[in-house]
Amino acid sequence: MLYFSYGIIVAFVVLNLVGVILYMKEGKGLGYGMPGAYVLVKCIIEVSDRLFPDKKEDSLRYYDEIYVGNDAVESRVEAKLKTAGAGMTILFASALLFLMLNFTDIYEGGEIDALTRPENGSKSIELLAEYEGKSYRIPLVVDKTVPRQEKAERTLSEFKERLENYILNDNASVNKVTQNLRLDTKALDPDIEVYWSSSDVNVIGLDGRVRSDRLSEKRNVRLNAVLQYYDITDEFEIMLTVCPLNKETETEALIKSRMELLLENRKYSEEVVLPEKINGSTISFSEYKENNSRLILMLGVLAAFLMIPYGMSIRQKKKKERNTELILDYPDVVSKLALLLESGLTIRLAFERIAGDYEKRKNALTGKKKRLYRRYVYEEMLRSRNEMMLGGAEGPAYEHFGRRCQNMYYIRLSALLCQNLRKGSESLLPSLYQEIAEARNERQAEIRRRGEEIGIKLLVPMAGMFALVLAVLLVPAFLSI
């Protein structure tokens, strides 16, 4: 994970350096966006266009529709730049945070020289032992201070049911015993006396010590116990398979056994002083804390990759918003055309007048207001007007207008305008008035659909408020019962 984090940071720095050089070469300022993301986007687009040339035109057509009036190639880069920049920033921040957490002592407890027993029950603690230049994780269970006269009422049958799991201690199962056993059963039930015997005391001693270091292969050892509970006597038998240990596991077992023996010998003390040396070698302890920084890095990588479907959802949302806006603006466009035609203007002059008025109003604004004022249908009308002013034929300009809008109403409108050029304008006005009536009905239907969508979205907070009200009403009632 460390090398992976280093790789992310190095790649981030290199991409940004290359991006700055590319910005200088293309004459762009640093305010254009994250340089590293710009390089990544350019590479992705180049590779995608080469691998999927048939999808390139569809992509450019989409950006031409959504960012009408701007260069489609540049708009595609700018749109992807936001998603890539967010993903790279998340990756870089996750890797940096991962390294910071691993090179600080946030996951390292302070050095301790004594263990304090809990007032009630027991507590689990994991120590990090530094011994002979190596670190060992030592899990321990620290019981409360045991009163000398403590007794508990348990039956012998319940004791036997729990005895197997109890004596196994930290061993995985009876078929793989490597750690010391817990044969002192006073903590399990102080009223029951247990007398152990072992079929091989050199491997499993009567104190529970397991000498795996003496083995070169697995060995089966039978433990027998005589249980005495007041006047009742019973027997308990268990077969254990002891496995040999490697050097590090043996050292860990040695430290753990010494610590357990120390806790047992000091069970009447509220504070247990930890040893400074074991077998003549210096040892130090600190409380072990689980390192969760790896999870942060993994979540960062996941969040960065989730930016891809997020960017695709934004594209679909913008396309839906564009189509809705075209439907809502259609009655106004047709009404303006009909009004200007009725006043005596030709189709071309009416078309240019509508586009020109929109252009004047937009140019009168600046900054954010100018961007927010932009309307898709009028931008497409401006493009068709400019096409005719540059010498293009009137009919193809109207056809291009309808085709770019990609909406059945505008395609029908462009067909009416082209038909007017070929057959005359006698039937154009009645057709436009009919279009106005149908368009208004469609706009009303679209407004109703949007209202229903908003109503559905409001159901979630309403349900939350309803649950909150129920909780406020019912919780006090249940508490008073």
C-alpha positions in Angstrom: 0.0 0.0 0.0 2.9 2.4 0.7 4.4 1.9 -2.7 0.9 2.3 -4.3 0.5 5.7 -2.4 4.0 6.8 -3.5 3.0 5.9 -7.1 -0.2 8.0 -6.9 1.7 11.1 -5.6 4.5 10.8 -8.1 2.1 10.4 -11.0 0.1 13.4 -9.7 3.2 15.6 -9.6 4.5 14.4 -13.0 1.1 14.9 -14.7 0.9 18.4 -13.3 4.4 19.3 -14.5 3.6 18.0 -18.0 0.3 19.9 -17.9 2.0 23.2 -17.1 4.4 22.7 -20.0 1.4 21.9 -22.2 -0.5 25.0 -21.0 2.5 27.2 -21.9 2.7 25.6 -25.3 -1.0 26.0 -26.0 -1.1 29.5 -24.5 -3.5 28.6 -21.7 -3.4 30.1 -18.2 -3.3 28.0 -15.0 -6.8 29.2 -14.3 -8.1 27.0 -17.1 -8.1 24.0 -14.8 -5.8 21.4 -13.1 -2.8 20.9 -15.5 -2.5 17.2 -14.6 -6.1 16.5 -15.2 -5.8 18.3 -18.6 -3.0 16.0 -19.6 -5.0 12.9 -18.5 -8.2 14.1 -20.3 -6.3 14.8 -23.5 -4.7 11.3 -23.4 -8.0 9.6 -22.6 -9.8 11.4 -25.5 -7.0 10.6 -27.9 -7.0 6.9 -27.0 -10.8 6.7 -27.0 -11.1 8.4 -30.4 -8.5 6.0 -31.9 -10.1 2.9 -30.4 -13.7 3.9 -31.0 -13.8 6.3 -34.0 -17.5 5.6 -34.6 -18.3 7.1 -31.2 -16.3 10.3 -31.7 -19.0 11.9 -33.8 -21.7 11.0 -31.4 -19.7 12.5 -28.5 -19.0 15.7 -30.4 -22.6 16.0 -31.4 -23.7 15.8 -27.8 -21.3 18.6 -26.7 -22.3 20.6 -29.7 -26.0 20.3 -28.5 -25.4 20.9 -24.8 -22.8 23.7 -25.1 -24.3 25.3 -28.2 -22.4 28.3 -29.5 -19.0 27.0 -28.2 -16.4 24.8 -29.9 -17.5 21.1 -29.4 -13.9 19.8 -29.1 -13.1 22.4 -26.4 -16.4 21.9 -24.6 -15.7 18.1 -24.4 -12.3 18.7 -22.8 -13.7 21.2 -20.3 -16.6 19.0 -19.3 -14.3 15.9 -18.7 -11.7 18.1 -17.0 -14.0 18.7 -14.0 -14.6 15.0 -13.5 -11.0 14.0 -14.0 -9.8 16.9 -11.8 -12.1 15.8 -9.0 -11.0 12.1 -9.3 -7.3 13.0 -9.3 -7.8 15.3 -6.3 -9.6 12.6 -4.3 -6.8 10.1 -5.2 -4.0 12.5 -4.3 -5.7 13.5 -1.0 -6.3 9.8 -0.1 -2.7 8.8 -0.8 -1.3 11.8 1.1 -3.6 11.2 4.1 -2.6 7.5 4.0 1.1 8.4 4.2 0.6 11.0 6.9 -1.3 8.5 9.1 1.4 5.9 8.6 4.3 8.2 9.4 2.7 9.7 12.5 2.1 8.1 15.8 -1.6 8.3 15.6 -1.8 4.4 15.4 0.9 4.0 18.0 0.0 4.0 21.7 2.4 5.7 24.1 5.0 3.5 25.9 3.5 1.9 29.1 5.2 0.3 32.0 2.1 -1.1 33.9 -1.3 -2.5 33.2 -4.3 -1.4 35.3 -6.9 -4.0 36.0 -10.6 -3.0 35.3 -12.9 -2.4 38.2 -15.5 -4.9 36.9 -15.3 -7.9 34.5 -12.2 -8.0 32.2 -10.8 -6.0 29.4 -9.0 -7.1 26.2 -5.8 -5.2 25.3 -3.3 -5.8 22.6 0.3 -4.8 23.3 3.1 -4.0 20.8 6.2 -5.5 22.2 9.7 -4.4 21.0 12.0 -7.3 21.7 15.5 -7.9 20.2 14.9 -5.4 17.4 11.5 -6.9 16.3 7.9 -6.0 17.0 5.4 -8.5 18.3 1.6 -8.0 18.8 0.6 -9.6 22.1 -3.2 -9.9 22.8 -4.0 -10.2 26.4 -7.2 -10.4 28.6 -6.8 -8.5 31.9 -9.3 -9.6 34.5 -10.5 -7.6 37.4 -8.9 -7.8 40.8 -10.1 -11.2 42.2 -11.4 -11.1 45.7 -10.0 -14.0 47.8 -13.5 -15.2 48.9 -15.2 -14.9 45.5 -17.5 -17.8 44.6 -20.0 -18.3 41.9 -23.0 -20.7 41.6 -22.5 -22.8 38.5 -23.4 -26.5 37.7 -20.9 -29.1 36.7 -22.6 -29.8 33.4 -22.4 -26.1 32.4 -18.8 -26.1 33.4 -17.9 -29.0 31.2 -19.7 -27.5 28.2 -17.5 -24.4 28.4 -14.3 -26.1 29.5 -13.0 -27.0 26.0 -13.3 -23.5 24.6 -11.8 -22.0 27.8 -8.7 -24.1 27.9 -7.9 -23.6 24.2 -7.2 -19.9 25.0 -5.9 -18.3 21.8 -5.5 -21.5 19.8 -7.7 -21.9 16.7 -8.9 -25.4 17.4 -8.0 -28.7 19.1 -6.4 -29.8 15.8 -3.9 -26.9 15.8 -2.4 -26.0 19.2 0.6 -23.7 19.2 -0.1 -21.3 22.1 -0.2 -22.1 25.8 -3.4 -23.6 27.2 -5.4 -22.1 30.0 -5.6 -25.0 32.5 -6.2 -22.8 35.6 -10.0 -22.8 35.7 -10.5 -20.7 38.8 -11.7 -17.8 36.7 -14.2 -20.0 34.9 -15.7 -21.3 38.2 -13.9 -20.9 41.5 -16.0 -23.6 43.3 -14.9 -26.4 41.0 -11.6 -28.1 41.6 -9.8 -29.4 38.5 -6.9 -31.9 38.6 -5.2 -32.3 35.2 -3.0 -35.1 33.8 -1.3 -35.1 30.4 -0.2 -38.1 28.3 3.0 -36.2 27.4 4.1 -33.6 30.0 7.1 -32.7 27.9 4.8 -31.3 25.2 1.9 -30.0 27.3 2.7 -29.3 31.0 0.2 -29.4 33.8 0.5 -25.6 34.0 -0.8 -25.4 30.5 2.5 -24.5 28.9 2.8 -25.9 25.3 6.4 -26.7 24.2 6.0 -26.5 20.5 9.7 -25.6 20.1 10.6 -29.2 21.1 8.6 -30.7 18.1 9.7 -31.2 14.5 6.3 -32.6 13.5 2.7 -32.7 14.8 2.0 -34.8 17.9 -1.3 -35.8 19.6 -1.5 -35.3 23.3 -4.5 -36.4 25.5 -5.5 -34.3 28.5 -7.5 -35.8 31.3 -9.2 -33.9 34.1 -10.9 -34.9 37.3 -13.6 -32.4 38.2 -14.8 -32.1 41.8 -17.8 -29.9 42.6 -18.6 -30.2 46.3 -19.6 -33.9 46.6 -19.8 -34.6 42.8 -16.9 -36.0 40.9 -16.7 -36.3 37.1 -14.1 -36.7 34.4 -13.2 -34.7 31.3 -11.0 -35.8 28.4 -9.8 -34.0 25.3 -7.4 -34.9 22.5 -5.1 -32.1 21.2 -2.8 -31.9 18.2 0.3 -29.8 19.0 2.0 -28.2 15.9 5.7 -27.1 15.8 6.4 -23.3 15.8 8.8 -21.2 13.7 11.3 -18.8 15.4 9.1 -15.7 15.4 6.0 -17.5 16.6 8.1 -19.1 19.3 9.3 -15.7 20.5 5.8 -14.4 20.5 4.6 -17.4 22.5 7.4 -16.9 25.0 6.5 -13.2 25.6 2.8 -14.1 25.9 3.4 -16.9 28.3 5.6 -14.6 30.5 2.9 -11.9 30.5 0.1 -14.3 31.3 2.2 -15.7 34.2 2.9 -12.2 35.4 -0.8 -11.4 35.4 -1.6 -14.6 37.2 1.0 -13.9 39.9 -0.2 -10.4 40.4 -3.9 -11.1 40.2 -4.5 -9.5 43.6 -2.8 -6.2 42.5 -4.7 -3.4 40.9 -1.6 -2.4 38.9 0.8 -4.9 37.2 4.3 -3.5 36.4 5.5 -4.9 33.1 9.0 -6.4 32.8 11.9 -4.5 31.3 13.8 -7.7 30.3 12.9 -11.2 29.2 15.7 -13.9 29.1 18.3 -11.1 29.4 17.0 -9.1 26.4 15.4 -5.6 26.8 11.7 -5.4 26.0 9.4 -2.4 25.8 5.6 -2.3 25.4 3.1 0.1 23.9 -0.6 -0.4 23.4 -1.4 -1.6 19.9 -3.9 0.3 17.8 -5.5 -1.0 14.6 -4.2 0.9 11.5 -7.2 1.9 9.5 -5.4 4.2 7.1 -5.5 1.5 4.4 -9.3 1.8 4.4 -9.1 5.5 3.8 -6.9 4.9 0.7 -9.2 2.2 -0.6 -12.3 4.5 -0.1 -10.4 7.3 -1.9 -9.7 5.0 -4.9 -13.3 3.9 -5.0 -14.6 7.5 -4.8 -12.2 8.4 -7.7 -13.5 5.7 -9.9 -17.1 6.6 -9.0 -16.5 9.9 -10.7 -16.8 8.1 -14.0 -20.5 7.1 -13.6 -21.1 10.4 -11.9 -19.9 12.3 -15.0 -22.1 10.1 -17.2 -25.1 10.8 -15.1 -24.4 14.6 -15.4 -24.4 14.2 -19.2 -27.7 12.4 -19.2 -29.2 15.1 -16.9 -28.0 17.9 -19.1 -29.4 16.3 -22.2 -32.8 15.8 -20.5 -32.7 19.4 -19.3 -32.0 20.6 -22.8 -34.9 18.6 -24.3 -37.2 20.0 -21.6 -36.1 23.5 -22.3 -36.7 23.1 -26.0 -40.2 21.9 -25.4 -41.0 24.8 -23.0 -39.6 27.4 -25.5 -41.3 26.0 -28.6 -44.6 27.9 -28.1 -42.8 31.2 -27.7 -40.7 30.7 -30.8 -43.7 29.7 -33.0 -45.7 32.6 -31.6 -43.0 35.1 -32.4 -42.7 33.7 -35.9 -46.4 33.9 -36.5 -46.6 37.5 -35.1 -43.8 38.7 -37.3 -45.1 37.0 -40.4 -48.6 38.5 -39.8 -47.0 41.9 -39.6 -45.6 41.5 -43.1 -42.1 40.2 -42.7 -40.7 37.3 -44.7 -39.7 34.0 -43.1 -36.0 34.9 -43.3 -36.4 38.3 -41.8 -38.6 37.0 -39.0 -36.1 34.3 -38.2 -33.2 36.8 -38.2 -35.2 39.3 -36.1 -35.9 36.7 -33.4 -32.2 35.5 -33.3 -31.0 39.1 -33.4 -33.1 40.3 -30.5 -31.9 37.3 -28.4 -28.3 38.2 -29.3 -28.7 41.8 -28.2 -30.2 40.9 -24.9 -27.5 38.3 -24.2 -24.7 40.7 -25.1 -26.1 43.3 -22.8 -25.3 40.9 -19.9 -21.9 40.0 -18.5 -20.2 37.2 -16.6 -22.4 34.6 -14.9 -25.7 36.3 -15.9 -24.7 36.0 -19.5 -24.1 32.2 -19.2 -27.3 31.7 -17.3 -29.3 33.6 -19.9 -28.3 31.2 -22.7 -31.2 29.3 -24.3 -30.7 26.3 -26.5 -33.3 27.1 -29.2 -32.2 30.7 -29.7 -28.5 29.7 -29.9 -29.4 27.2 -32.6 -31.4 30.0 -34.4 -28.3 32.2 -34.2 -26.2 29.5 -35.8 -28.7 29.1 -38.7 -28.9 32.9 -39.1 -25.1 33.1 -39.3 -25.1 30.3 -41.8 -27.5 32.3 -44.0 -25.5 35.5 -43.6 -22.3 33.7 -44.7 -24.0 32.8 -48.0 -25.7 29.6 -47.1 -29.0 28.7 -48.7 -32.2 29.4 -46.7 -33.8 26.0 -47.0 -30.8 23.9 -45.8 -30.3 26.4 -43.0 -33.8 25.6 -41.7 -33.2 21.9 -42.1 -29.9 22.1 -40.2 -31.8 24.0 -37.5 -34.4 21.3 -37.0 -31.8 18.5 -37.2 -29.5 20.1 -34.6 -32.4 20.6 -32.1 -33.2 16.8 -32.4 -36.8 17.4 -31.3 -39.9 16.4 -33.3 -41.5 19.8 -32.9 -38.5 21.7 -34.3 -38.1 19.2 -37.1 -41.7 19.7 -38.0 -41.2 23.5 -37.8 -38.2 23.4 -40.1 -40.3 21.2 -42.5 -43.0 23.9 -42.5 -40.5 26.6 -43.2 -38.9 24.7 -46.1 -42.3 23.9 -47.5 -43.2 27.6 -47.4 -40.1 28.3 -49.6 -41.2 25.8 -52.2 -45.0 26.3 -52.3 -45.6 29.7 -50.9 -46.9 31.1 -47.6 -50.7 30.9 -48.0 -51.1 28.0 -45.6 -48.1 28.8 -43.3 -49.9 31.0 -40.8 -52.8 28.6 -40.1 -50.2 25.8 -39.7 -48.2 27.9 -37.3 -51.3 28.8 -35.2 -52.1 25.0 -35.1 -48.5 24.4 -33.9 -48.9 27.0 -31.2 -52.1 25.3 -29.8 -50.4 21.9 -29.8 -47.2 23.3 -28.4 -49.0 24.9 -25.5 -50.8 21.7 -24.7 -47.4 19.9 -24.7 -45.9 22.5 -22.5 -48.6 22.1 -20.0 -48.1 18.4 -20.0 -44.4 18.8 -19.5 -45.0 21.2 -16.6 -47.3 18.6 -15.1 -44.7 15.9 -15.5 -42.0 18.0 -13.8 -44.4 18.8 -11.0 -45.0 15.0 -10.5 -41.3 14.4 -10.4 -40.8 17.1 -7.8 -43.6 15.6 -5.8 -42.0 12.2 -5.9 -38.7 13.6 -4.8 -40.4 15.4 -1.8 -41.7 12.0 -0.6 -38.3 11.1 0.9 -38.0 14.1 3.3 -41.7 13.8 4.1 -41.2 10.2 5.1 -38.3 11.2 7.2 -40.4 13.9 8.9 -43.2 11.4 9.5 -40.8 8.9 11.1 -39.4 11.7 13.3 -42.9 12.7 14.4 -43.7 9.0 15.2 -40.6 8.7 17.2 -41.4 11.9 19.2 -44.9 10.6 20.0 -44.1 6.9 20.6 -40.8 6.9 22.4 -42.1 8.8 25.5 -45.1 6.5 25.5 -42.9 3.3 25.6 -40.6 4.8 28.2 -43.5 5.5 30.5 -44.8 1.9 30.4 
